[in-house]
Structure formats: C-alpha cells, structure tokens
C-alpha cells in the first residue's frame, strides 16, 4: 500500500511537501507512528493517514506532529471508496479519533458525504518569490511598510547571515530554552537527531542563522523541495538578545533573498487559526497571500468527556479533538 501511495503522490502535481513519502517517513520514525493510507485505485487517489495507539483508543491523523501530510492526493473528489474506508475506521472497536487536514492546493469538501465531521477553518499564508531574483530592493518593495521598516532597521545591525545546518548543540539549546520560557511544546529531540544527525533522512532542509560578534542570536529551519519549488518556514528560534533585535525579521528577509536567487516559487508561512489575527497579519505583511483550508475531525463518544490536555499526554503532537480550549 505504501508503494501505491508513493506512485500516486509522484504522479500528481497539486501537492505539498508535507504529503511526501519522505516527510511521512520522518514522522513515523520520530513519533513511532504507523501508516494506514487510504487508497482508491480506481481514481488513483489517496489520503495519507498515520495512527498511534493509546489507552483511550487508536488516534488517526493526517496532521500529526506539525505541518500537514493530509488532504486528498491525486483527485479533487471525495469518492465513495475513500468514504467507505473512513467509515470502516470509525466502526472499529479501538477507534478514538480521526483528523484530516485539507490540502490548500486541492480543496475537497469532506462533508459532502454522509460522514459528519467537526470542521475548523484555518488560514495558510504563501509568498510568491517570482520576480524577486535575489534583489534586495525588489524584495523590500513587496512587504508592507511596517515590515519593510523593521527589516531595514535590522539590516543596520550588521548581522552575519550564515548556514547553521550542522550546529546540532547550538540550535537545540536555543530551541528548548525558548520553548521552556514561552511554556510551549518543543519539538522532540528525536526530530532534531533525525534531521541533523541522520544522513539517510533524505529530507531537504537548511537552518539559516544570524550572528553578531560571533554569537548566534537566532535561526530559522526551512524545509524545501526543489521539484515542487516550495519552501516551508518550519521552526524559528531566537535568544533573548535576538528577540530584542527583531532577528527573525532579518532572517526571513535574508531567506527570501536567498531562495529567490535559487528560483524557488513559494515560501509557505504555515497555518493559523482564524482568530489569530495578529499572527495572520504578521504573515500577510511579508507580501503573502492567504488561503483557507480546514481540519475535518470526528471522534468516539468515550472521548467526549476527556479534556484535550489529558489526551495530549498519551498522543503528543497528534490532533485528537478540535481546538476547543
């Protein structure tokens, strides 16, 4: 079945990095998850799906960890065969939850069937790089005036823009320190080991950093795919000193220059909840366009009384119920 999914993915143009077999393999390795891709051979379509077993049942996701490996690949139709396979999952005695995220390049309404999903609207922001061609003034002209002014201020600090892709200890320390400070869930050490230390990972990435007087002030991890022309703004990180200097603005701007030189088509800033207006505005001010997409979620009755925080303890990085907290 995995081979079939790889064939469907490789033959379909409207897809994302997150749906790629390489990215899915990374998630399976890091989270010790298993695959159960839903495939319709008649329509050459599929929904990539991973699952994890917990004490409250089996949690299925096309959106574990972060980013997305979800949506329908290979067709723009939620066909009867895919619906039948989802219904079979929901009828399993071990079933706990199913979450499918749509692909913003291939919007398919999963509620067009007899299956009733909880639906959560999301917003993705994508910046087109065509025409910038590594020219700084051209890049600056595509930003909102507030972002442009902040970037110009950061450029006066004479930061050193550098590649930190092999700086495992330094990068992970900055990441864990910042997440602890903000009381947010950090990316597990297994992810960093998989990406930076595993030479057979085959997931293309670069970690751009900014230094001042030899000290690392911040970084951004980007994942990219040259064939798709896509770059994903994946994980930012900065020190307290870096945040004081707005180092993230410098890094994003410098990355836009670099990736446009390399003829990439787009940078994806990632998804936001519709009520995260400040975050959406931050992304839009880089000259990005916003696209709506959805989470489709359904779960068993025994999960109705459980709180999201208790579910997260057994299935961290998996989405189990809608964002209700």
N, C-alpha and C positions, 0 to 999 in steps of 0.2 A: 504493500500500500504506500509506503514512503517513496518508493521509486516512481509510482504513478503520480504522486503529488509533485515530485521534482520535475517530471515531464510536463505536467500541467502548468506549473509555475514558469518554467523556462520558455514555454510557448506563448505566454500571454503578456501583452505589452503594458497594460494598465495595472501596475503592481507597485509594491513598496519594498524597501529593504527589509522591513520587519516581517514580511511574509516569506522571505527567502529561506530555503532549507538550511543555509549556513547559520542564519540568525536563530532559527528554531533549535538547531543542534546545540547552540550555545546555552539557550535557556534550559534545555533538557539536562545538560551537563551540570550547570550551576545550581539548579533547583531540584535536581534529581526527579524530574517530572517525566511522564511517559506520553507518547503521542497516540492520538486516535483521530487522525484526519478523516473528515467526512468527504467522500468522493462520489461523484456521479460520472461514470464513464460515458454515458450516453451524450451528455452535454460537455464533456471534458472540463468539468468544474469541480471545485473543492472548497471546503472551509478548513483551514489548518486549526487543529484543536489539540491542546495538551491537558493533562489531568494529574491531580495529586490526591491520594487517599488520606482521609482524616478520620478522627473518631466520630464525626458527625456525618460522614459520607464522602463520596467522591466529588471533587470540585473540578469542573471542566472550564477551561479558559481558552479563548483565542487572544487574550490580553494579559498574560502573566508578566511578572517582573516589571518592566516599564516599556513604553513603546507598544507596538502592535504587531502581532503575527496573524491578524484576523481578517475578517471580511471574506467575501466570495472571490475566488480567483478563477478566471477562465470563462466566466459568463456574467451577464448582467441580470440573471433571473434566479430567484429562489425557487428552484424546481421541486417537483414532488418528491424526487428521490432524496434530496438533502433534507426536506421537511420530514420524511419518513424516518431517516436516521436520527434526527434530533428528537422526535417523538419516542423512539426506542430508548434513547439515553434517559429521557425524563421518566420512563416507566421502570427503570432499573431499581431494584430494592436498595442499592447502595448510592443512588443519586442524591446529591446535596444541592449542587448549584451549577448553572451553565451561564457563561457570559461570552457574548460575541461582539466584537467591535467592528464597525463597518470600515470599509476602505474608502477614503475621501476621493480616490480616483475612480471608484466604481460603486456608486451609491445604489444599494439594493435595499428595499424596504422589507425586512424580515417579518414585519407584522402584516404583510399582505397575505399571509397564510392563516390557517385556523389556529396556529400557535399564538398564545397571548404572552408577549414579553413586556416587562417593565422597560421603558425607554428613557434614556438620559441623553440629552443633547450635549455635544461637545464642539469646540472650535479649534481647528488647526490653522496655523499661520505658515505660509510658504512664501519665500522671497525668490523672485526670478533674478538670475545672475547675468542673463544675456545682455550684452551691450556694455557691461562694466569693464571687462577686459583688463583688470588689474590697475585701472587708472583711479587714483585716489579721489580726485575732484569729482569724477563721474559717480563713484560710489557715494560720496557725501551728498551729492545732489539728489539721490534717491531717498534720503532719510527725511523724517520730519524735522523741523527746525530745532526743536528741543534736543532731540537725539544728536543731531549734527553738531550743536554747540557743545554738548558733553563730550563727544568724540574729539572735537578739536582741542578741548582742554586737556584730555588725557594724552593727546599726541605731544603736547608741550612738556610732558614729564620725562621724555626720552627713555621710555621703557624699551627693553630689549625683547623683541619678539622671537621666540625660539621653539624648537621641537623638543618636547619632554616625553616622547612616546616610550622611552625605556627607563624613565625615572620612577620605578615602582614605589620605593620607600617614600620619596618626597610627595608624590601625588596622593597616595593613600593616606598619608598623615594629614595633609590639608583637607582631604575629603571627610575623614572621620572626625577631625576636630570641628569642622564647620557644621556637620550634621548633629554632633553632640550639643554644640552651642545653640542651634536652632531647634533642638529636640525633634528632629525628623529622622525617618528611617533611612539609614545609609545603605548604599549598595554593598552587598556582602563581599567579604574578602575573596571568596571563591570566584566572583566575577572578575576582579582585578587580576587574580592569578591566571584565570583562563585567558584573558585578553592579552596581558603583557608578557606573561611567562610561557604561555603555550604557543610554541612556534608553529603548531599544526592547526591553529584555530581557524585560519582562512577568513577571518572577519576583518575587512579592511578598516583601519582606524588611524587617527592621528590625534595626539594630545598637544595642542598649541599652548604655550605658556608665555608669561610676561615676567621679566626680571628687572629689578632696579638695584644697582650696585651689587650685583651678584646674588641677590636674594629673590627667590621665587615668590611673587605676590599673588599669582592666580593661574588658572588653567581652564581650558575647555576641551573636553573629549568629544571629538566628532567621529561618527561612523559614516562611511561613504561607499558608494558603488559606482564605478566609472561607467559601466554599461548603461545603467539607468540614469546616470547624470545627477544622482541625488546625494545630498549631504544631510546628515541628521545632527542637529545641535543636541548632544546627548547628555553630558554631565558637566556643568560648570563647577568651579570651586575657587575660593579665594581666601586669603588670610585676612585678619582684621585690618592690617595695613593696606592690603589690596583693595578692600571694600571702601576704605577712606579715599582712595584714589580713583574709584569707579573703574577698576581694572577690567571688569567684564566688558564694558563698552569698548575699551581698546582692543580686547581680544576678539570680540565679534567683528568689529570693523576690519581688523587685520586679516581675519579668516575670510571675510567676504572678498577682500582684495586677492588673497592667495588662491582661493577656489575659483574665482572668476578668471584668473590667469590660466588655470588648468582646464578651462572650458566646461566646468560643471554647469548644469542647467538651473538647479534649485538648491536652496537651503531650507530645510524644514525646522521650524522652531518648536514644533510639538503641540500637543493638545492642552486645552484649558477648559475648565468648567465655565458654563455661560455666565455665572455670577462672579467670576474672577476678572472683573472689568479692568483693574489696574494691570494685571498680567497680560491680558489681551491687548491693551493699549500699548504696553511696552513692546510687544512683538510687532504690532502694526506700524509703530514709529520707525522701524527699520525699513519701511517700504514694502512690507509683506502684505499679501492678500490673505483673507481669512476664508476658510471653507468649513462648513458644518459636517459633522459626522455623528454617529450615535453608538451608544452602548445598548445592546439588547440582552436583558438579564431575566432569568427565571430560576426559582429555587423551590425546594421542597417545603412542605408545611412545618416540618420539625425545625427548620431554620428561622421561622417567623419570630420566635421569642428570643433568639440569640442576638446579642449585640455584635456590631462589626469588630470591636476591639478584641472580643474573645475569639472570634473566627480568625482574626489575623495572627493570633499566636500559633495556630496549627498550620495555617496556609499563608505565611508571609509572602508578599509580592504577588499573590493571586487576588483577583477580584471575586468576591463571593456574593455580596449583595450590593444593591445600588448605593451611591453616596448619599446616605440619609443623615449622617451625623454632622 
